[in-house]
Amino acid sequence: MRVLTATGAEMPLAQYTGKVLLIVNVASKCGFTKQYEGLQALHDKYREQDFEILAFPCNQFKGQEPGFDQEIQTFCRTVYGVRFPVFAKIEVNGDGAHPLYKYLKKAAPGLAGTENVKWNFTKFLVAQDGTVVRRFASATKPRDLVSHIDDQLAE
């Protein structure tokens, strides 16, 4: 499976094989946008280990990510000091949902078995073998994921 970088280049997700991943749909104008700080803290804590955060901007939730890819990159770097990958904007729900999100949602449904992502900053933890371990709601703070990440890195 491939994703687009913010510059429009195709990148195979296979380059992350063997790493624990935290995949997050993000938005710049959301009540949860401050979670970029916590995500960056996780990135800093685990950057020497086999862990990566992959962020995918999405404008499907009340238009809270209206910017173009380069604007999003600038915002993330200048406002929150983000140094983990923030990819090109995608859709996470509906007919236009990116194949990555189709996979994530099917592998880790939400409450009551619903597959749709409910809001920005929904997080998916993926094991080193590519198995989706768990979905976390938007309100789950990045710092609350530490024990789950530690468990995966210990495997």
N, C-alpha and C positions, 0 to 999 in steps of 0.2 A: 504494500500500500504506500502511496505517495501523498505528500502534503506540499503546499506552496509556502515558500518563505515570504517574508514581507516584501522582498524585491521581485517576487514572481518566479523565482527559480524552483523547479521541482526537486524535492528531497525525499529519498526513501526512508520510511520509518524504521527499516531494517537496521539503520545505523545505530539505533538505540537498543538493539538486541543485547540481552544480558544486563540491562539496567532496570532498576526500579523506576517507574515513571509516575508522576502526578500530572494528569492531564486536566486542564481547567479551561472552561469557556469564560472569557473575560469581557469587561466593558469599562469604558473610561468615565461614564456619567451615571454610575449606579451607586446606590447606598453601600454596596459592598466593595467599591473600588479601592478603599483603603486596605483591603486584603493584599494588595500588591506588596505592601510593606512586610506582611507576614510571610508571603510566598518568597520574597527576596531573602528573608531571614532563614527560611528552610534551605534555599539554594546555597546560602553562605555556609550553613551548618554542615551540609552534606556534599558540598562540591568536590571534595577529595574522595568521595565514595562513589559507588555505582548507582547514582541517583540523578535524575533530571526532572525539571518541571517544563512542561510544554504548554504554552498558553495560546489559545485560539480566540481572537476577538470575534464577537457575534453581535449583530444588531437586531436580533429577532425579539428582544424583550423591551418593549416600549421605546425602541429607537435609541437605546442608551450607549450605542457605539457607532455614532454617525460618521466618524472620521475616515479618511483614506488610510491605507496601510502605513504610509510614511508618517502621517500625522500621529497615528497610534504609537508607532515606534518612538517618535520624539517625546510624546507625552510620558510613556512608560519610563524612558531613560531619564528625562529631566525632572519629572515630578517625584518618581518613586525609586530612581536609581536601579531599575530592573536590568539584570544582566543574564537572565535565563531567556531561552528562545520565545519570542512572541511572533507567531506565524501570520500569514495572510488571513484576512477576515473570511469566515465561513458561516454556513448555516448548520445548526445542530438538530433542528427538528424539521418535519415536513418532507415533501418530495425532494427538495434540494439539499437535504442533510448530507453532509460529507460522509463517505463510507467509514471513516474512523469513528464518527459518532454513532452511526448505525450499529457498528460492532460493539462499542462501549455500552450503549443503552440496552442492547439485547442481552449482553453478558451480565450486566448489573442493573436490573430494573429498579425503579424508585419505589416509594411507598405503594402498597396495594398492587404491586406488579406493573405499575405504569412505566412505560418506556420513555416518554418525552422528558426532556430536560425542562425543569420548571422555571429556572431563572439563571441569571448570570452567576458566575463563580461556583457552579456545581463542579465537584471534583471527583475524578476517577483515579484510584490507586491501582497500578498495574504491576504485577510481579515480574521478575527478571525473565521468566519464560513466556511473557506476553499474556498471561491469564489476568483477567480483570478481577481484582481482589474485592473491591468495595467501591460503592458510590457514596459520596458525602454531600449533604445539602449545602446550599449557598451560605447559610448561617454558620456552618462549621468553620471555626477559625483555623487558619493554617497551623498555629501552635498546638491545636488539639490533634493534629495528625502525627506528631512526633513518635508516639509509641507504635503506631501502625507502620510508619516508615521503618523504624528500628527493627520491628518484627520481620519485615520483608528483607531488609539488608542482612539480617542474621541467618536467613535461610540458605 
